[in-house]
């Protein structure tokens, strides 16, 4: 009888130890991803401009947007080329709408819809990986001599996300995402991205790194490249009306 009680105690002890270790690991992953999200625009008020350049064979196209973000909500206005000037995007709580001057009202669009080249509408927005994905730590690995945490991210079923699955490399020293591989639900890789952080913003009285460039490659056709260049990030107060769908036409 004593033996059974002792075995029960051991199972309970190791079960609690495992659960506590798992909880601590999940908490650490959440904090690391949250910090990386801040460097990708997930802040309490920030504006930036983003230029998108698509290179597909001999074809070259570009667009420029002005973006206002608060947390994961964004409003973006197309600045150039001239034929797209005045086009707008609004994303609130994962829902996204598109508006252009000849429409009577904004129309819903998906974050996954292609914007230009390899870039989707969701690629110009802030990331919210800490909240929108379940993270599994895989290993540590060096990228260009920099030690990174490697995570497998799987979209939560109740979240609207740009990608289903992501393998994400986060710099251990700088707490920024430096590389990502994007996969379909079935596990097929369809594109990759490299991120750079030459910009900075002031957060909590300290200068923090902020995204400056994302280079997106197709998995099968590596010559097709899309480059997103982020400039002039500025922390600023952004009023609620900026994210009001009824005011998007104004």
C-alpha positions, 0 to 999 in steps of 0.5 A, spaced: 500 500 500 505 504 501 508 503 495 502 505 491 502 511 495 509 513 493 508 511 486 502 516 486 506 521 489 512 520 484 507 521 478 504 527 481 510 530 483 513 529 476 507 531 473 507 538 476 514 539 475 513 538 467 507 542 467 511 548 471 516 547 466 512 547 460 508 554 463 515 557 464 517 555 457 511 558 454 511 564 458 519 565 456 517 564 448 511 569 449 515 575 452 521 573 446 515 574 441 512 580 444 519 584 444 520 582 437 513 584 435 514 591 437 520 591 433 515 590 427 510 595 429 506 593 434 507 599 439 502 604 442 502 609 436 507 609 431 507 612 423 512 610 418 512 609 410 513 603 406 516 602 399 514 596 396 519 594 390 517 587 386 522 584 381 519 578 377 524 577 371 524 583 367 518 586 370 519 591 376 513 595 380 513 599 386 508 602 391 509 607 397 504 607 403 504 611 409 502 607 415 499 609 422 499 603 427 497 602 434 498 595 437 496 591 431 491 596 428 493 599 422 491 604 417 495 605 410 494 610 405 497 609 398 502 615 396 505 612 389 504 611 383 499 616 382 494 611 379 493 608 386 494 615 390 488 615 395 487 608 395 487 606 403 487 600 407 484 599 414 485 593 419 482 593 426 482 586 430 484 582 424 479 584 420 481 588 413 478 593 408 480 596 402 478 603 399 479 607 393 476 613 391 471 610 385 468 605 390 462 607 394 464 604 400 470 600 403 470 592 401 473 587 406 479 584 403 484 578 406 490 579 410 493 573 405 491 577 399 497 579 394 498 586 394 504 586 390 509 581 388 511 576 394 508 581 399 501 580 401 496 586 405 498 583 411 506 584 410 505 591 411 502 591 417 505 590 424 506 583 427 502 580 433 505 573 433 505 573 440 498 573 441 496 570 434 500 564 434 502 558 438 509 557 439 514 551 440 521 552 441 525 548 436 533 550 438 538 555 437 541 556 431 546 561 428 544 566 422 550 570 419 554 568 425 548 571 430 545 566 435 537 565 434 532 562 438 528 558 432 520 557 433 515 553 430 509 558 430 502 555 428 496 560 427 491 559 433 484 557 430 480 563 433 485 568 430 485 571 423 492 571 420 496 572 414 500 565 414 498 558 417 505 556 419 511 560 420 518 558 422 521 564 425 528 566 427 529 571 433 536 574 435 538 572 442 541 578 443 537 583 439 530 580 440 528 581 433 526 577 428 531 576 423 528 570 418 522 567 417 520 561 412 512 561 411 508 554 410 501 552 408 497 548 412 500 542 409 507 544 411 509 546 404 514 552 404 512 557 399 516 563 401 522 566 405 524 572 408 530 576 411 529 582 416 533 588 417 533 593 423 537 599 421 531 604 424 530 605 431 524 608 435 524 611 442 520 606 447 520 607 455 526 612 454 530 608 450 532 607 443 529 600 440 530 597 434 525 598 428 524 594 422 528 597 416 527 592 410 524 585 409 526 581 403 521 576 401 523 570 396 519 565 393 520 558 395 520 555 388 523 561 383 528 565 387 529 570 382 522 573 384 524 578 389 520 583 393 523 588 397 519 592 403 523 598 405 521 602 412 523 609 413 521 615 418 518 611 423 516 616 429 512 614 435 506 618 436 499 619 439 494 616 434 486 618 435 481 613 435 478 616 429 483 614 425 481 606 425 474 608 424 471 604 418 466 609 417 471 615 416 475 611 411 473 615 405 475 621 408 
